[in-house]
Amino acid sequence: MKLKRLGTILLAGLLAVGLTACGGSSSKKADTFTVGFDQNFPPFGYKDDKGNFTGFDIDLAKETAKRMNKKIKLQPIDWDAKDMELDSGTIDCIWNGFTMNGRENKYTWTKPYMNNRQVVVVKKASKIATLKDLAGKIMEVQKDSSAQSAIDANKELKSSFKNYLSVADYNTAMMDLESGAVDAVAMDEFVAKKQIEGKENTYAILDESISSEQYAVGFKKGNTKLRDEVEKTLIAMVKDGTFAKISKKWFKADYGILKAN
């Protein structure tokens, strides 16, 4: 009888510890804002020379987390696995030059905060000056990127290529362009400018773009509570000038399109 009672007490104690641990874990998760991003996507998210994560969107996310009284966790992800990361709860959002156009119904979005274009980077010596000049050439994009979606939607352009390749990130794509393995790389305009920074005598960005789009923060479908909190915080940052300050730090100008009302 005593042994049975002792066993009951021990079981109750273990359950209490387990519940406390679960409660602590849930509380810890609620106090943390986990941002998923591509760490090879400068100037929006990448590693600096000291190995620290930095970038325009990283700065925005850090300030947002601070104002929401949450600890930020910067979580690098494989871009083609972003949906799995979001659906599994590993990350709270995708915030990294994330194009909403064509994905409007796939995620719960904040209002767009920045305009962007999909452009093409080539070697200056290639004599490629227009999209028509890409006929018979080898084009490369990042797998599951907005550039890939834009090209896939342009059947005439896509069918004109000699070959159409995809790689994991744009650093690899630029190395392929440098080596001559490909003739052109399609990517986000601001990323392209960062990639060729200091190399303008070697590379050029075509004036003609593939598409125009907008950036926003993407959440798991239905997560309106966190979306609303982040969006409200971003609008407050626009109102007090913090958004413009961060934009000027990275781009020398305020490219924000989010309205302060």
C-alpha positions as CSV (number, residue, x, y, z in Angstrom):
1,M,0.0,0.0,0.0
2,K,2.8,2.4,1.0
3,L,4.7,1.4,-2.2
4,K,1.7,2.1,-4.3
5,R,1.2,5.5,-2.7
6,L,4.9,6.3,-3.1
7,G,4.7,5.4,-6.8
8,T,1.7,7.7,-7.2
9,I,3.6,10.6,-5.5
10,L,6.6,10.0,-7.7
11,L,4.4,10.0,-10.9
12,A,2.7,13.2,-9.8
13,G,6.1,14.8,-9.2
14,L,7.4,13.8,-12.7
15,L,4.2,15.1,-14.3
16,A,4.6,18.4,-12.5
17,V,8.2,18.7,-13.6
18,G,7.2,17.9,-17.2
19,L,4.4,20.5,-17.2
20,T,6.8,23.1,-15.8
21,A,9.3,22.3,-18.4
22,C,6.7,22.5,-21.2
23,G,5.4,25.8,-19.8
24,G,8.9,27.2,-19.7
25,S,9.6,26.1,-23.2
26,S,6.4,27.7,-24.5
27,S,7.1,30.9,-22.6
28,K,10.6,31.0,-24.0
29,K,9.3,30.6,-27.5
30,A,6.7,33.3,-27.0
31,D,9.5,35.7,-25.9
32,T,11.6,34.9,-29.0
33,F,11.2,36.2,-32.5
34,T,12.8,33.8,-35.0
35,V,13.5,35.2,-38.4
36,G,14.3,32.9,-41.3
37,F,16.6,34.3,-44.0
38,D,19.1,33.5,-46.7
39,Q,22.6,34.2,-45.3
40,N,24.0,34.7,-48.9
41,F,21.7,37.5,-49.9
42,P,23.5,40.8,-49.4
43,P,22.6,43.6,-48.7
44,F,19.4,42.2,-47.1
45,G,20.9,39.3,-45.0
46,Y,24.5,37.9,-45.0
47,K,27.6,37.4,-42.9
48,D,30.0,40.3,-42.5
49,D,33.8,39.9,-42.3
50,K,33.6,39.1,-38.6
51,G,31.1,36.3,-39.2
52,N,28.2,38.3,-37.8
53,F,24.8,38.3,-39.5
54,T,24.0,41.7,-40.9
55,G,22.0,43.5,-43.6
56,F,19.1,45.9,-44.2
57,D,16.4,43.4,-43.3
58,I,18.4,42.1,-40.4
59,D,18.6,45.6,-39.0
60,L,14.8,46.1,-39.5
61,A,14.1,42.8,-37.8
62,K,16.4,43.5,-34.9
63,E,14.7,46.9,-34.2
64,T,11.3,45.3,-34.6
65,A,12.0,42.6,-32.1
66,K,13.4,45.1,-29.7
67,R,10.3,47.2,-29.8
68,M,8.1,44.1,-29.4
69,N,10.1,43.2,-26.2
70,K,11.3,39.9,-27.8
71,K,14.7,38.3,-28.1
72,I,15.6,38.0,-31.8
73,K,16.9,34.7,-33.2
74,L,18.4,34.9,-36.7
75,Q,18.0,31.6,-38.4
76,P,19.8,31.0,-41.7
77,I,17.7,28.7,-44.0
78,D,18.1,27.0,-47.3
79,W,15.9,29.1,-49.6
80,D,14.3,26.1,-51.3
81,A,13.3,24.8,-47.8
82,K,11.8,28.0,-46.5
83,D,8.2,26.7,-46.6
84,M,9.1,23.6,-44.6
85,E,10.9,25.7,-42.0
86,L,7.9,28.0,-41.7
87,D,5.2,25.3,-41.6
88,S,7.2,23.3,-38.9
89,G,7.4,26.3,-36.6
90,T,11.2,26.4,-36.8
91,I,10.9,30.1,-37.8
92,D,8.3,32.7,-37.2
93,C,8.6,34.5,-40.5
94,I,10.6,34.9,-43.7
95,W,12.2,38.3,-43.8
96,N,15.0,38.7,-46.4
97,G,14.1,40.6,-49.5
98,F,11.0,38.3,-49.8
99,T,8.9,39.0,-52.8
100,M,5.2,38.8,-52.2
101,N,4.0,39.1,-55.9
102,G,2.8,35.7,-57.1
103,R,2.8,34.4,-53.6
104,E,0.0,36.5,-52.1
105,N,-2.2,33.5,-51.2
106,K,0.6,31.3,-50.0
107,Y,1.6,33.3,-46.9
108,T,0.1,35.8,-44.5
109,W,1.9,39.1,-45.4
110,T,2.6,42.5,-43.9
111,K,1.9,45.4,-46.1
112,P,4.8,45.8,-48.6
113,Y,7.7,48.0,-47.4
114,M,9.9,48.2,-50.5
115,N,9.8,48.1,-54.3
116,N,12.2,45.9,-56.3
117,R,12.9,44.7,-59.9
118,Q,14.3,41.5,-61.2
119,V,17.3,42.3,-63.4
120,V,20.1,40.6,-65.3
121,V,23.8,40.7,-64.6
122,V,26.3,40.1,-67.4
123,K,30.0,40.6,-68.2
124,K,30.6,44.0,-69.9
125,A,32.7,42.3,-72.5
126,S,29.8,40.0,-73.5
127,K,28.1,42.7,-75.5
128,I,24.7,41.6,-74.1
129,A,22.7,44.8,-73.8
130,T,19.1,43.8,-73.9
131,L,16.9,40.8,-72.9
132,K,16.7,39.8,-76.6
133,D,20.5,39.5,-76.6
134,L,20.1,36.6,-74.2
135,A,18.9,34.4,-77.0
136,G,21.2,31.4,-77.3
137,K,22.9,32.2,-74.0
138,I,23.2,30.3,-70.7
139,M,21.1,31.9,-67.9
140,E,21.4,31.1,-64.2
141,V,19.2,31.9,-61.2
142,Q,18.9,30.9,-57.5
143,K,16.6,27.9,-57.0
144,D,13.1,28.8,-56.0
145,S,13.9,32.6,-56.2
146,S,11.7,35.4,-57.5
147,A,14.0,35.7,-60.5
148,Q,13.2,32.1,-61.4
149,S,9.5,32.8,-61.0
150,A,9.8,35.9,-63.2
151,I,11.6,34.0,-65.9
152,D,9.3,31.0,-65.7
153,A,6.4,33.4,-66.3
154,N,8.0,34.9,-69.4
155,K,7.8,32.0,-71.8
156,E,9.2,33.8,-74.7
157,L,12.3,34.9,-72.8
158,K,12.8,31.4,-71.2
159,S,12.5,29.6,-74.5
160,S,15.2,31.8,-76.0
161,F,18.0,30.5,-73.7
162,K,20.5,27.9,-74.8
163,N,20.4,26.6,-71.3
164,Y,18.6,27.6,-68.0
165,L,20.3,26.6,-64.7
166,S,19.6,27.0,-61.0
167,V,22.0,27.0,-58.1
168,A,21.6,27.3,-54.3
169,D,22.7,30.9,-53.9
170,Y,23.9,34.0,-55.8
171,N,27.5,33.8,-54.6
172,T,27.8,30.5,-56.5
173,A,25.9,32.0,-59.5
174,M,28.4,35.0,-59.7
175,M,31.3,32.6,-59.5
176,D,29.8,30.7,-62.5
177,L,29.5,34.0,-64.3
178,E,33.0,35.0,-63.5
179,S,34.4,31.6,-64.8
180,G,32.4,31.8,-68.0
181,A,30.2,28.8,-67.1
182,V,27.2,30.9,-67.7
183,D,26.5,34.1,-69.7
184,A,24.0,35.8,-67.4
185,V,22.5,35.7,-63.9
186,A,19.0,37.0,-63.0
187,M,18.5,38.4,-59.5
188,D,17.0,41.2,-57.4
189,E,18.2,44.7,-58.4
190,F,19.6,45.6,-54.9
191,V,21.3,42.3,-54.7
192,A,22.8,42.8,-58.1
193,K,24.1,46.2,-57.2
194,K,25.8,44.7,-54.1
195,Q,27.2,41.8,-56.0
196,I,29.0,44.0,-58.6
197,E,30.0,46.7,-56.1
198,G,33.6,47.7,-56.9
199,K,33.5,45.5,-60.1
200,E,31.6,47.9,-62.3
201,N,34.4,47.7,-65.0
202,T,33.8,43.9,-65.3
203,Y,30.1,43.5,-64.8
204,A,26.9,45.4,-65.9
205,I,23.2,45.3,-65.0
206,L,20.9,45.5,-68.0
207,D,18.7,48.5,-68.1
208,E,15.7,46.4,-69.2
209,S,14.2,44.5,-66.2
210,I,12.4,41.1,-66.3
211,S,9.7,42.2,-63.8
212,S,8.8,44.6,-61.0
213,E,7.7,43.5,-57.5
214,Q,7.4,44.4,-53.8
215,Y,9.0,43.1,-50.6
216,A,7.1,42.2,-47.5
217,V,7.5,40.0,-44.4
218,G,5.9,36.6,-44.8
219,F,4.3,34.5,-42.1
220,K,2.7,31.1,-41.9
221,K,-0.8,31.2,-43.5
222,G,-3.2,32.3,-40.8
223,N,-0.7,33.8,-38.3
224,T,-2.4,37.2,-38.3
225,K,-1.6,37.9,-34.7
226,L,2.2,38.1,-35.1
227,R,1.8,39.7,-38.6
228,D,-0.3,42.5,-37.1
229,E,2.3,43.1,-34.3
230,V,5.2,43.2,-36.7
231,E,3.3,45.5,-39.2
232,K,2.3,47.9,-36.4
233,T,5.9,48.1,-35.3
234,L,7.2,48.7,-38.8
235,I,4.6,51.5,-39.3
236,A,5.8,53.1,-36.0
237,M,9.4,52.9,-37.3
238,V,8.3,54.8,-40.4
239,K,6.5,57.4,-38.4
240,D,9.5,58.2,-36.1
241,G,12.1,58.1,-39.0
242,T,13.9,54.9,-37.9
243,F,12.9,53.0,-41.1
244,A,14.3,55.9,-43.3
245,K,17.5,56.0,-41.2
246,I,18.1,52.2,-41.7
247,S,17.4,52.5,-45.4
248,K,19.8,55.4,-45.8
249,K,22.5,53.4,-44.0
250,W,22.3,50.6,-46.5
251,F,21.2,52.4,-49.7
252,K,22.0,56.1,-49.2
253,A,18.3,56.8,-49.8
254,D,14.9,56.1,-48.2
255,Y,13.4,53.4,-50.4
256,G,10.5,52.6,-48.0
257,I,7.0,52.6,-49.4
258,L,5.1,51.7,-46.2
259,K,2.8,54.5,-45.2
260,A,2.8,56.0,-41.7
261,N,-1.0,56.0,-41.3
